[in-house]
Amino acid sequence: MILARQGLALAGPLLPAGRHAGPDDVLDAAIAAWSARRLAEGTGQSLPARPVEVTRDGRPMAIWA
């Protein structure tokens, strides 16, 4: 699995979160944690690298991962 290669292994029935949230929600949370760790380490990347679109208040629109 892609996340496991990046140090985020999701094993078993996703306990205890698996009892209270859907698998897609747990996966979303894991990916958000992975992205936050990369940003904290200074290895996060903006996608696209140079955002073209901006929000109404002029901030660049990008996904950070």
C-alpha positions in Angstrom: 0.0 0.0 0.0 1.2 3.5 -0.8 0.7 4.9 2.7 2.5 1.9 4.3 5.6 2.7 2.2 5.5 6.2 3.6 5.3 5.0 7.2 1.5 5.1 7.7 0.4 1.5 8.1 -3.3 1.0 8.5 -3.7 -2.6 9.7 -6.6 -4.7 10.8 -10.1 -3.3 11.2 -8.8 0.2 11.9 -9.4 -0.1 15.6 -10.7 1.8 17.4 -11.6 4.3 14.7 -13.1 1.5 12.6 -15.9 1.1 15.0 -16.9 4.8 14.9 -16.0 6.0 11.4 -16.2 4.7 7.9 -13.0 3.3 6.2 -13.0 6.3 3.8 -13.0 8.7 6.8 -10.1 6.8 8.5 -8.1 6.9 5.2 -8.8 10.6 4.8 -7.5 11.2 8.3 -4.4 9.1 7.7 -3.6 11.1 4.5 -4.1 14.4 6.3 -1.7 13.2 9.0 0.8 12.2 6.4 0.6 15.6 4.7 0.9 17.4 8.0 4.0 15.5 8.9 5.6 16.3 5.5 4.8 20.0 6.0 6.2 20.0 9.5 9.4 18.3 8.2 9.7 20.8 5.4 9.3 18.2 2.7 5.7 19.0 1.7 5.0 20.0 -1.9 2.5 22.3 -3.5 0.4 20.7 -6.3 0.6 22.3 -8.7 4.1 23.6 -8.0 3.2 27.1 -9.1 -0.5 27.7 -8.5 -2.2 29.7 -11.2 -5.7 30.0 -9.6 -6.3 32.2 -6.6 -9.1 32.5 -4.1 -11.4 35.5 -3.9 -9.0 37.1 -1.4 -5.9 36.5 -3.7 -4.4 33.5 -2.0 -2.9 30.8 -4.3 -5.0 27.7 -4.7 -3.1 24.5 -4.2 -3.1 21.1 -2.5 -0.2 20.5 -0.2 1.1 17.0 0.3 
